[in-house]
Amino acid sequence: MRRELNQRIRHLELPDRMRHLPVNDQGFPVPYFVPYVNGEPEFRGFDGEKMVICVWHKRCWLCGEPLGKFMCFVIGPMCAVNRVSAEPPSHRGCALYAVRACPFLTQPKMRRNEKDVPEHLEPAGLMLRRNPGVTLIWTTLRYTICRDGHGGALFNVGDPERVEFVAEGRAATRAEVIASIDSGLPVLREMAERDGPDAVAELQTMYDKAMELVPA
């Protein structure tokens, strides 16, 4: 028997592509990428085999169904600067549902529970262990894959066809987006400073370019 959805998200229309997903004890759909640990879904990690499937067979990270022409990355606003994602793309409908239904993404004050997270479930690249407060849905036609220096895969997102900034399940304000970007920027700046003046100048160019995408 299928569990009922949590009352917090019952008003949201579940995309048809996600209706086959299991629902956890708390009433939240379990995305395709979520691994199971001791028989329970571990939302803080991802299944490496499913990542391979999503990349090679061009499937949605959230529902597991085939992707179309447009691919949507669910990222933090700061990723608009370096244009890097630790996760492959999804359908726009699935992405919109996720940013409206996921407790972590809709509640800015919520913090990640880091207790007993299996090390092999950690994402690739540099992860800021904070809630960005704003989520960016980056729609593009292409992406490339690179390595993070530790054997993990990262995704360089292509030029955007559309960007949608969401906060607390609604369209984010310009102030919210800028605050989210600027709160994470010192980490990128510190890395650039270690690489020298050219890297700092390049980061500034990337930042200026990202700011052109911020809503008025």
C-alpha positions as CSV (number, residue, x, y, z in Angstrom):
1,M,0.0,0.0,0.0
2,R,1.4,3.4,-1.0
3,R,2.0,5.8,1.9
4,E,0.2,9.2,1.8
5,L,2.3,12.3,1.1
6,N,3.3,14.5,4.0
7,Q,0.7,17.2,4.8
8,R,3.3,19.9,4.1
9,I,3.5,18.9,0.4
10,R,0.1,17.4,-0.2
11,H,-1.1,20.6,-1.9
12,L,1.7,20.3,-4.5
13,E,1.0,18.4,-7.7
14,L,3.3,15.5,-8.0
15,P,4.7,15.2,-11.6
16,D,3.5,12.2,-13.5
17,R,7.1,11.1,-13.9
18,M,7.6,10.9,-10.1
19,R,4.4,9.0,-9.3
20,H,6.3,5.7,-9.4
21,L,8.8,6.8,-6.7
22,P,8.5,5.2,-3.2
23,V,7.4,7.4,-0.3
24,N,9.3,7.3,3.0
25,D,7.9,7.0,6.5
26,Q,7.6,10.8,6.7
27,G,5.6,11.1,3.6
28,F,8.2,12.4,1.1
29,P,8.9,10.9,-2.3
30,V,12.3,9.2,-2.5
31,P,14.2,10.6,-5.5
32,Y,15.8,8.2,-8.0
33,F,19.3,9.0,-6.9
34,V,18.8,8.3,-3.2
35,P,20.7,5.3,-1.9
36,Y,19.4,2.9,0.8
37,V,21.4,2.2,3.9
38,N,20.2,-0.7,6.1
39,G,17.0,-0.7,4.1
40,E,16.2,3.0,4.7
41,P,16.6,5.9,2.2
42,E,19.6,8.1,2.9
43,F,18.6,11.5,1.5
44,R,22.0,13.0,2.3
45,G,23.8,10.8,-0.2
46,F,23.5,9.5,-3.7
47,D,23.8,6.2,-5.4
48,G,27.0,6.2,-7.6
49,E,25.6,3.5,-9.9
50,K,22.5,5.6,-10.6
51,M,24.7,8.6,-11.4
52,V,26.4,6.5,-14.1
53,I,23.0,5.5,-15.4
54,C,21.8,9.1,-15.5
55,V,24.9,10.3,-17.3
56,W,25.3,7.5,-19.9
57,H,21.6,6.9,-20.6
58,K,20.6,10.6,-20.2
59,R,18.1,10.1,-17.4
60,C,16.6,12.4,-14.9
61,W,18.5,12.6,-11.6
62,L,15.2,12.9,-9.7
63,C,12.7,10.5,-11.4
64,G,15.0,8.3,-13.4
65,E,13.0,8.7,-16.6
66,P,14.6,9.7,-19.9
67,L,15.5,13.4,-20.4
68,G,14.6,15.5,-23.4
69,K,16.3,18.4,-25.1
70,F,16.4,20.7,-22.1
71,M,18.3,19.7,-18.9
72,C,17.9,21.4,-15.6
73,F,20.5,21.5,-12.8
74,V,19.3,22.1,-9.3
75,I,22.2,24.2,-7.8
76,G,23.0,26.9,-5.3
77,P,23.1,30.4,-6.6
78,M,26.9,30.6,-6.0
79,C,27.2,27.9,-8.7
80,A,26.0,30.5,-11.2
81,V,29.5,32.0,-10.7
82,N,31.7,28.9,-11.3
83,R,29.0,27.0,-13.3
84,V,29.7,23.7,-11.6
85,S,27.3,21.2,-10.2
86,A,28.0,18.0,-8.2
87,E,24.8,16.4,-9.6
88,P,23.6,15.6,-13.1
89,P,20.5,17.3,-14.5
90,S,16.7,16.6,-14.2
91,H,13.5,17.5,-15.9
92,R,12.3,21.0,-15.2
93,G,9.0,19.7,-13.8
94,C,10.8,17.3,-11.4
95,A,13.2,20.1,-10.4
96,L,10.4,22.6,-9.7
97,Y,8.7,20.0,-7.5
98,A,11.9,19.3,-5.6
99,V,12.6,22.9,-4.8
100,R,9.0,23.3,-3.5
101,A,8.8,20.0,-1.6
102,C,12.2,19.3,-0.2
103,P,12.3,20.3,3.5
104,F,16.0,21.4,3.3
105,L,15.4,23.6,0.2
106,T,12.2,25.2,1.4
107,Q,13.4,26.0,5.0
108,P,16.4,28.3,4.9
109,K,17.1,27.8,8.7
110,M,17.3,24.0,8.3
111,R,20.8,22.6,8.6
112,R,22.2,19.4,7.2
113,N,22.4,16.6,9.7
114,E,26.0,15.4,9.3
115,K,25.8,12.7,12.0
116,D,26.9,9.2,10.7
117,V,26.9,10.1,7.0
118,P,28.7,7.3,5.2
119,E,31.9,8.8,3.7
120,H,31.3,7.1,0.3
121,L,28.0,8.9,0.0
122,E,29.6,12.4,0.0
123,P,29.3,14.4,-3.3
124,A,32.3,15.3,-5.4
125,G,34.0,18.7,-5.4
126,L,34.0,21.4,-2.7
127,M,30.8,21.3,-0.7
128,L,29.7,24.2,1.4
129,R,28.0,22.7,4.5
130,R,25.3,25.3,4.7
131,N,21.8,25.9,3.6
132,P,22.1,28.5,0.7
133,G,18.6,29.8,1.4
134,V,18.0,30.1,-2.4
135,T,18.0,27.4,-5.0
136,L,18.7,27.9,-8.7
137,I,17.2,25.9,-11.5
138,W,19.6,26.2,-14.4
139,T,18.1,25.1,-17.7
140,T,20.6,24.3,-20.4
141,L,21.1,22.3,-23.6
142,R,24.5,20.9,-22.8
143,Y,27.1,20.1,-20.1
144,T,30.5,18.6,-19.8
145,I,32.0,16.3,-17.2
146,C,35.3,17.0,-15.3
147,R,37.1,15.5,-12.4
148,D,37.4,17.1,-9.0
149,G,41.0,15.9,-8.3
150,H,39.9,13.0,-6.0
151,G,38.3,10.8,-8.7
152,G,34.8,12.3,-8.4
153,A,32.7,13.6,-11.3
154,L,31.6,17.3,-11.5
155,F,29.4,18.8,-14.2
156,N,30.2,22.0,-16.0
157,V,26.8,23.4,-16.9
158,G,26.4,25.0,-20.3
159,D,25.1,28.5,-21.0
160,P,21.6,28.9,-19.5
161,E,18.5,28.9,-21.6
162,R,16.6,29.8,-18.5
163,V,17.3,30.5,-14.8
164,E,14.8,30.3,-12.0
165,F,15.7,31.4,-8.4
166,V,13.5,29.8,-5.7
167,A,13.3,30.5,-2.0
168,E,10.9,28.9,0.4
169,G,9.0,27.5,-2.5
170,R,8.4,30.8,-4.3
171,A,10.4,33.1,-6.6
172,A,13.4,34.5,-4.8
173,T,13.9,38.3,-4.5
174,R,17.0,39.9,-5.9
175,A,18.2,40.7,-2.3
176,E,17.9,37.0,-1.3
177,V,19.8,35.8,-4.4
178,I,22.6,38.3,-3.9
179,A,22.9,37.5,-0.2
180,S,23.1,33.8,-1.0
181,I,25.8,34.3,-3.7
182,D,27.9,36.6,-1.5
183,S,27.7,34.4,1.5
184,G,29.5,31.6,-0.4
185,L,31.8,33.8,-2.5
186,P,34.6,34.1,0.1
187,V,35.4,30.3,-0.4
188,L,35.9,30.8,-4.1
189,R,37.8,34.0,-3.6
190,E,40.2,32.3,-1.2
191,M,40.8,29.5,-3.7
192,A,41.5,32.0,-6.4
193,E,43.9,34.0,-4.3
194,R,45.9,30.9,-3.7
195,D,46.2,30.5,-7.5
196,G,47.3,34.1,-8.1
197,P,46.2,37.4,-9.6
198,D,45.0,35.9,-12.9
199,A,42.6,33.5,-11.1
200,V,41.3,36.4,-9.0
201,A,40.6,38.5,-12.1
202,E,38.9,35.5,-13.8
203,L,36.7,35.0,-10.7
204,Q,35.7,38.6,-10.8
205,T,34.7,38.2,-14.5
206,M,32.7,35.1,-13.7
207,Y,31.0,36.9,-10.8
208,D,30.0,39.9,-13.0
209,K,28.6,37.5,-15.6
210,A,26.6,35.7,-12.9
211,M,25.2,38.9,-11.6
212,E,23.6,39.6,-15.0
213,L,21.4,36.6,-14.4
214,V,20.1,37.8,-11.0
215,P,16.4,39.0,-11.2
216,A,15.8,42.7,-11.2
